[in-house]
Amino acid sequence: MSWPSLDPQMCAGLTLPAQFIPTVAECVSHQPSNQWLNHAYAHCTELTNVHSKSFYFSTQLLPARKRDAIRVLYAFCRTSDDLVDMHPETAPERLQQWLKTLRSTPRHDDPVPLAWHHVRNHFRISSKLESELLAGVEMDLSINRYATFADLWLYCYRVASVVGLLSMQVIGYAAGAVPYAIKLGVALQLTNILRDIGEDARRNRIYLPQEDLERFGVREQDILNGVRSPQMQQLLQFEMQRAHQLYDESWQGIGLLHPDSRFAVATAATVYRGILDQIVRNDYDVFNRRASLSLGAKLAYLPNILWRLRKLNREFPLDQWGQV
C-alpha cells in the first residue's frame, strides 16, 4: 500500500542538525525557575493524567526532564484542540484569541501558555511546526468530511504527525527519523478516528474518507445514526489494516530516537495500537462502546516491547549517541 506524499516544505521546521538534537539537560535545568512555572508544569502534568491515561502511562517511562516538557506539549495540543471541540459556537473567536495569547508574553496565572512558552524557547521549538499544528486544529472549524484518504492524510499529518515532530525536538533524534515519525502520527490519528467514530458522528463529523464509504457501501446516514452492519465492519477492518501497516512501517524509526526515550515512544505506539484490537474485542461497536485499555492490559505489553527494543537496539547501537 502506498501513502500520500507531503510537500517537503511542510517539514521545514526541523532545521537543526541531523545529529543529536539538544536535550533539555543542555538547554534548561529540570526545575522551572519560579513558583509560577512550577505550578504551570504541575497543571500540565495533571491535565495529561486526566485526559489521556495512555499518554500519561507512556510518558512515565521518559527521563523526568523530558517527561515534563512532553506533558507540556500535550497540554498545549489538548488546549488548542478543545477550543474547537468543546465550544464549537465560539470556536473561531476563541482560536484567534488563543493565537494572540501564544504570540504575546504569557501571564504568570495562565499555566498552559506559560509552560509552553518556557518549553518552546528552551528547546528552540519550530514555530513553523507549531503553526502547522494549529492549522490542523483550524481545519475542524470548516471541514467535517474528507473525500479521499489523501485529504485525510493532510489532516492527520497536521494534528498528529506534527506532534511527533515537535516531540522529537525535545527527546532527540538522528538523521532519517522524520518519515517514520510522520507515518506513526498518521497511524495514531487513524486509531483515534476509528475509536471515536460514534462521538464524532454526534458532532456531525465523519473523518473516514467518502471514497472508502462508497467502496464498502456504507452511507453517511448509517454512521450518523450509529447503524452496525456487515458493510460497516468491513470498512472498519479496511481502515484498521491501514493503521496496522503504518504502525509496522514506523517501528524502525524508533531506533533513530535518543536511546533514553525509545522505550516510552515504543510503549506509546504499542499501547495505542492495542486500541484497534480492543475495537475487535468490542465486536466493532464503535458507536456505543469506547475502546480503551486497562492499566493491566497496558502493563502486559511491556515485556514484548522490551524484547522488540533489544532487537532494534542491536541495529541502532546506543553508544553512537555519546554522553548526554
Secondary structure, DSSP 8 states (H G I E B T S, - for coil): -------GGGGTT--S-SS----HHHHS-SS-SSHHHHHHHHHHHHHHHHH-HHHHHHHTTS-HHHHHHHHHHHHHHHHHHHHHHT-GGGHHHHHHHHHHHHHS---TT-HHHHHHHHHHHHTT--HHHHHHHHHHHHHHHH--B-SSHHHHHHHHIIIIIHHHHHHHHHH-B-TTHHHHHHHHHHHHHHHHHHHTHHHHHTTT-B-S-HHHHHHHT--HHHHHTT---HHHHHHHHHHHHHHHHHHHHHGGGGGGB-HHHHHHHHHHHHHHHHHHHHHHHTTT-TTT------HHHHHHHHHHHHHHHHHHHHHS-GGGG---
